Amino acid sequence: MVTSRFNQFLRILVCALILLTAEGFDVGITYLENAVAKGAVCLDGSPPAYHFDRGFGAGINNWLVHFEGGGWCNNVSSCLERQNTRLGSSKKMVKVVSFSGMFSNKQKFNPDFYNWNRIKVRYCDGSSFTGDVEAVDPATKLYFRGARVFAAVIEDLLAKGMKNARNALISGCSAGGLASILHCDHFRALLPAGTKVKCLADAGYFINAKDVSGTPHIEAFYSGVVATHGSAKHLPSSCTSKMRPGLCFFPENVAQQIQTPLFLINAAYDSWQIKNILAPGVADPHGTWRNCKKEITKCSADQLKTMQDFRIQFLSALTGVGTSSRGLFINSCYAHCQTGMQETWLRDDSPVLAGTTIAKAVGDWYYDRSSFKKIDCPYPCDKTCHNRVFE
């Protein structure tokens, strides 16, 4: 009996590995050594890095530049915790990553962007690529230079052919999705006037909501990020001219003023936001939310009610961003980042809204085939979700 179950497990594992191999492919790392002289470095002073798969055929002059996520550090101690990890040092990054979903080079899996130049920019500054502090404390040797990293990466890609781009799309996941919102118009300005430029944020629309204890935890956290990294001068002036810079880290305060077309992909019950904005550990000292945060099916009726209220706040924060150039794919899943994995980007069992996958919605919007602005019904109505389960 045990042997039979083990053999069944092995068959499932082999099938899963074959599927992953078919859907994804490995891309090596590129270090921007020449960026160091410009002060464009990770938290530990190491060079920025990205993974680049060249475009081909009709896509040779099309560019997808995607910024990796990974949270933020809001003070010296939290930045020191990241300094010797992949989120603070390119020395600690894996040398090869798998490209799938929106980065796939197969038309079957990625019909609109498969032959583009596709770049994943690694995240090692802790500020969504907004930091810029000249001084370096010799005691900590921390470099707050995220905005310089952004500039150096774009400059390098322009030199490698992006200056001839016909089409360009800046995207990002999580903290990288926030970066694509904050840098959207700036990215547009750095490319030739004749280039068609749009912006995409996947799970980057973080809202200014109070936690379950009634404390504005994320607002204080973001203010710490902006102050620690000296981010204010690299946040949209349309926002910083009206309110405190820390508030301009929230997309709801900047999205309305963005001139470049922008597409927002987000779960209304974003798992990172539920875990870290709505019910962070500091607001839940007895761990009442622990099981619920791991798996939405384990939430109590009261917790689900609180999460439904959070969804309403999230949708309210989207008010005013729905101009003609905007795209929205807001599903009711318990998920975080849905473009970089084949299972949620485009597969037979992928999430859909109005019968449309994320891949088709984004492609139709980018190429102006049709607009897409859809908001899902409340949980648990959507049976196409790939809800996250955490250990």
Backbone hydrogen bonds, N-H to C=O, Kabsch-Sander energy under -0.5 kcal/mol:
donor,donor_aa,acceptor,acceptor_aa,energy
5,R,1,M,-2.2
6,F,2,V,-2.5
7,N,3,T,-2.5
8,Q,4,S,-2.1
9,F,5,R,-2.4
10,L,6,F,-2.5
11,R,7,N,-2.2
12,I,8,Q,-2.2
13,L,9,F,-2.6
14,V,10,L,-2.7
15,C,11,R,-2.4
16,A,12,I,-2.3
17,L,13,L,-2.3
18,I,14,V,-2.4
19,L,15,C,-2.4
20,L,16,A,-2.5
21,T,17,L,-2.5
22,A,18,I,-2.3
23,E,19,L,-2.1
24,G,20,L,-2.7
25,F,99,F,-1.4
27,V,97,V,-2.6
29,I,95,K,-1.5
30,T,50,Y,-2.9
32,L,48,P,-2.6
33,E,31,Y,-1.4
35,A,32,L,-1.6
36,V,33,E,-1.3
38,K,35,A,-0.9
39,G,36,V,-1.9
40,A,35,A,-2.2
41,V,39,G,-1.2
42,C,46,S,-3.0
43,L,124,C,-2.2
44,D,88,G,-1.9
45,G,42,C,-1.9
50,Y,30,T,-2.1
51,H,120,K,-2.2
52,F,28,G,-0.6
53,D,118,R,-2.6
54,R,52,F,-0.5
56,F,115,N,-2.1
59,G,56,F,-2.1
60,I,57,G,-1.4
62,N,59,G,-2.0
63,W,167,N,-2.3
64,L,117,N,-3.2
65,V,63,W,-0.5
65,V,169,L,-2.5
66,H,64,L,-0.6
66,H,119,I,-3.0
67,F,171,S,-2.5
68,E,66,H,-0.5
68,E,121,V,-2.7
73,C,126,G,-1.8
79,C,75,N,-2.0
80,L,76,V,-2.4
81,E,77,S,-1.5
82,R,78,S,-0.7
83,Q,79,C,-1.3
84,N,80,L,-0.5
85,T,82,R,-2.3
88,G,85,T,-2.0
89,S,85,T,-1.4
92,K,89,S,-1.1
93,M,90,S,-0.8
97,V,27,V,-2.1
99,F,25,F,-3.3
100,S,98,S,-0.5
102,M,339,T,-2.6
103,F,100,S,-2.0
104,S,101,G,-1.7
109,F,106,K,-0.9
110,N,106,K,-1.5
113,F,110,N,-0.8
114,Y,110,N,-1.7
116,W,113,F,-1.5
117,N,62,N,-3.0
118,R,53,D,-2.5
118,R,116,W,-0.6
119,I,64,L,-2.6
120,K,51,H,-2.5
121,V,66,H,-3.8
121,V,119,I,-0.6
122,R,49,A,-2.1
122,R,120,K,-0.5
124,C,122,R,-0.6
132,D,229,H,-2.8
133,V,144,F,-2.8
134,E,132,D,-0.5
140,T,137,D,-0.7
141,K,137,D,-3.4
143,Y,43,L,-2.3
144,F,142,L,-0.5
145,R,143,Y,-0.9
147,A,131,G,-2.7
148,R,131,G,-0.8
149,V,145,R,-1.9
150,F,146,G,-2.2
151,A,147,A,-2.2
152,A,148,R,-2.6
153,V,149,V,-2.5
154,I,150,F,-2.3
155,E,151,A,-2.5
156,D,152,A,-2.2
157,L,153,V,-2.4
158,L,154,I,-2.5
159,A,155,E,-1.8
160,K,156,D,-1.2
161,G,158,L,-1.4
162,M,157,L,-2.6
163,K,158,L,-1.6
164,N,161,G,-2.0
165,A,162,M,-1.8
166,R,61,N,-3.4
167,N,61,N,-1.2
168,A,196,K,-2.6
169,L,63,W,-2.5
170,I,198,K,-1.9
171,S,65,V,-2.8
172,G,200,L,-0.6
173,C,67,F,-1.8
174,S,202,D,-2.4
176,G,173,C,-2.4
178,L,174,S,-2.3
179,A,175,A,-1.6
180,S,176,G,-1.9
181,I,177,G,-1.2
182,L,178,L,-2.8
183,H,179,A,-2.5
184,C,181,I,-1.0
187,F,183,H,-3.2
188,R,184,C,-1.9
189,A,185,D,-2.0
190,L,186,H,-1.3
191,L,187,F,-0.8
191,L,188,R,-0.8
195,T,192,P,-1.8
196,K,166,R,-2.5
197,V,195,T,-0.7
198,K,168,A,-1.7
199,C,261,P,-2.3
200,L,170,I,-2.8
201,A,263,F,-2.7
202,D,172,G,-2.7
202,D,200,L,-0.5
203,A,201,A,-0.6
203,A,265,I,-3.2
206,F,204,G,-1.4
209,A,207,I,-1.5
211,D,215,T,-2.7
212,V,278,L,-2.4
214,G,211,D,-2.4
217,H,215,T,-2.2
218,I,209,A,-0.5
220,A,216,P,-1.8
221,F,217,H,-2.2
222,Y,218,I,-2.8
223,S,219,E,-1.8
224,G,220,A,-1.7
225,V,221,F,-2.0
226,V,222,Y,-2.5
227,A,223,S,-2.2
228,T,224,G,-2.6
229,H,225,V,-2.3
230,G,226,V,-0.7
231,S,226,V,-2.0
234,H,231,S,-2.6
235,L,232,A,-1.5
239,C,236,P,-1.7
240,T,236,P,-2.2
241,S,237,S,-1.7
242,K,239,C,-2.2
243,M,239,C,-1.8
247,L,244,R,-1.5
248,C,244,R,-0.7
248,C,245,P,-1.3
249,F,246,G,-1.1
250,F,247,L,-1.2
253,N,250,F,-2.2
254,V,251,P,-1.7
255,A,251,P,-3.1
257,Q,254,V,-1.1
258,I,254,V,-0.6
258,I,255,A,-1.0
263,F,199,C,-2.5
264,L,327,G,-2.8
265,I,201,A,-2.8
265,I,263,F,-0.6
266,N,264,L,-0.5
266,N,329,F,-2.0
268,A,331,N,-3.3
269,Y,333,C,-1.0
270,D,267,A,-1.2
271,S,335,A,-1.9
274,I,270,D,-2.6
275,K,271,S,-2.1
276,N,272,W,-2.4
277,I,273,Q,-2.2
278,L,273,Q,-2.7
279,A,274,I,-2.1
283,A,280,P,-1.5
284,D,280,P,-0.6
284,D,281,G,-1.2
287,G,284,D,-2.0
290,R,287,G,-1.3
293,K,289,W,-2.8
294,K,290,R,-1.2
295,E,291,N,-1.8
296,I,388,R,-0.5
298,K,295,E,-2.2
299,C,296,I,-1.6
304,L,300,S,-2.6
305,K,301,A,-1.9
306,T,302,D,-2.1
307,M,303,Q,-2.3
308,Q,304,L,-2.4
309,D,305,K,-2.0
310,F,306,T,-1.8
311,R,307,M,-2.2
312,I,308,Q,-1.9
313,Q,309,D,-2.0
314,F,310,F,-2.7
315,L,311,R,-2.7
316,S,312,I,-2.1
317,A,313,Q,-2.0
318,L,314,F,-0.7
318,L,315,L,-0.7
319,T,316,S,-1.4
321,V,318,L,-2.2
323,T,321,V,-1.3
326,R,323,T,-1.7
327,G,262,L,-2.1
328,L,372,F,-2.6
329,F,264,L,-2.5
330,I,374,K,-2.4
331,N,266,N,-1.2
331,N,329,F,-0.8
335,A,333,C,-1.0
344,T,341,M,-0.9
345,W,341,M,-2.0
346,L,342,Q,-1.7
350,S,347,R,-1.9
353,L,356,T,-2.2
356,T,353,L,-1.9
358,I,351,P,-0.6
359,A,345,W,-1.8
361,A,357,T,-2.4
362,V,358,I,-2.7
363,G,359,A,-2.4
364,D,360,K,-2.9
365,W,361,A,-1.9
366,Y,362,V,-3.1
367,Y,363,G,-2.4
368,D,365,W,-1.0
369,R,364,D,-2.2
370,S,364,D,-1.3
374,K,328,L,-2.3
376,D,330,I,-3.1
381,C,378,P,-2.1
383,K,381,C,-0.8
385,C,382,D,-0.7
387,N,385,C,-0.6
388,R,334,Y,-3.8
390,F,294,K,-2.8
